[in-house]
Amino acid sequence: MILRGARVAVGPDEAEKLDVEVRNGRIYDMRKPSTPPKGAETIDLGGHLILPGLINAHDHLEFNLYPRLGRGRYPNAGAWSRDVYRPDESPLREHLAIPKSTRLLWGGLKNLLSGVTTVCHHNPRDQPIFDRNFPVRVLEQFGWAHSLEFSPDLADRFRATPADWPFILHLGEGVDRESKREIFRLDWLGARDGRTILVHAVALGSRELRLAKQRGAALVWCPSSNLFLLGRTLNGALSSGIPIALGSDSAITAKGDLLDEIRVARQ
């Protein structure tokens, strides 16, 4: 198949009009517009822009059918979780009645429709649906824990993660003193090195960020989720020199999809 006449993003601020040849679902060649071979299947994409697939560095795919949950700003994610987790009440009752495979598929489609082709799903990846033509690629090779509060076996999980895999956890998702101290607790547990990826990290100040950088950690930023839960998001981290990726979190806290996170991040 040849995609004809589209502008193709070839750099951060540059697009070029090209024909794109696709074979077996992958880009085979890109070249200046020309007459296609006789009998070739073509699609006219004149007036359209082709971009690389986006990477969503943090999502909980099965939570994307839910509405936003919560009644205001919280000191930390634990307080929010205890407030909203009412499985026998609406709307959780109705959403939990939907098969998990359906909710996961919805999360995959939501990502695909926002231009995402690869997702880091921060939950167990043991669902058969991921192996049956799932709409997006779901990463496999990483270790994870939920957080210091909800994963008492976090240090064991870290040690069990292969040395060449990243290890991902929620950390510093709060504005209180306890959230700020979490990075030092993590360091004391020995679960901090160049493999460690900290999701949210809103509570980290200059001292905590220096430690994160010293240990070689990276961050995942979910700005609209942070603003909804906590009333603030990353500040000093953006100029800290620490690698930062962007994630959408999920519909229970975030504004929408990864495109919405890009808009909020630009603001």
ZICOR-V827115 format. One record per backbone hydrogen bond with DSSP energy under -1.0 kcal/mol. CO is the residue of the C=O (numbers start at 1). NH is the residue of the N-H. Records with the same first field share a line. If there is no record, write none. Layout:
BEGIN
CO=NH / NH
END
This chain:
BEGIN
1=22
2=43
3=20
4=45
6=18
7=50
8=16
11=14
14=10 / 11
16=8
19=31
20=3
21=28 / 29
23=26
26=23
29=21
31=19
37=40
41=2
43=4
45=48
48=7
50=9
54=117 / 118
56=120
58=248 / 249
59=122
60=63
61=64
75=175
76=80
77=81
78=82
79=83
80=84
81=85
84=86
86=89
89=93
91=95
92=96
95=98
99=103
100=104
101=105
102=106
103=107
104=108
105=109
106=110
107=111
108=112
109=113
111=114 / 116
112=115
115=54
117=137
118=56
119=139
120=59
121=123
127=130
128=131
129=132
137=119
140=142
143=168
146=170
147=151
151=154
153=157
154=158
155=159
156=160
162=165
166=143
167=197
168=145
169=199
171=201
172=174 / 203
173=77
176=180
177=181
181=184 / 185
182=186
183=187
184=188
185=189
186=191
187=190
193=196
195=167
196=218
197=169
198=220
199=171 / 201
201=204
205=209
206=210
207=211
208=212
209=213
210=214
211=215
212=217
218=198
219=245
220=200
221=247
222=226
223=227
224=228
225=229
226=230
229=74
235=238
236=239
237=240
243=219
245=221
246=57
250=253 / 254
252=69
257=261
258=262
259=263
260=264
261=265
262=266
263=267
END
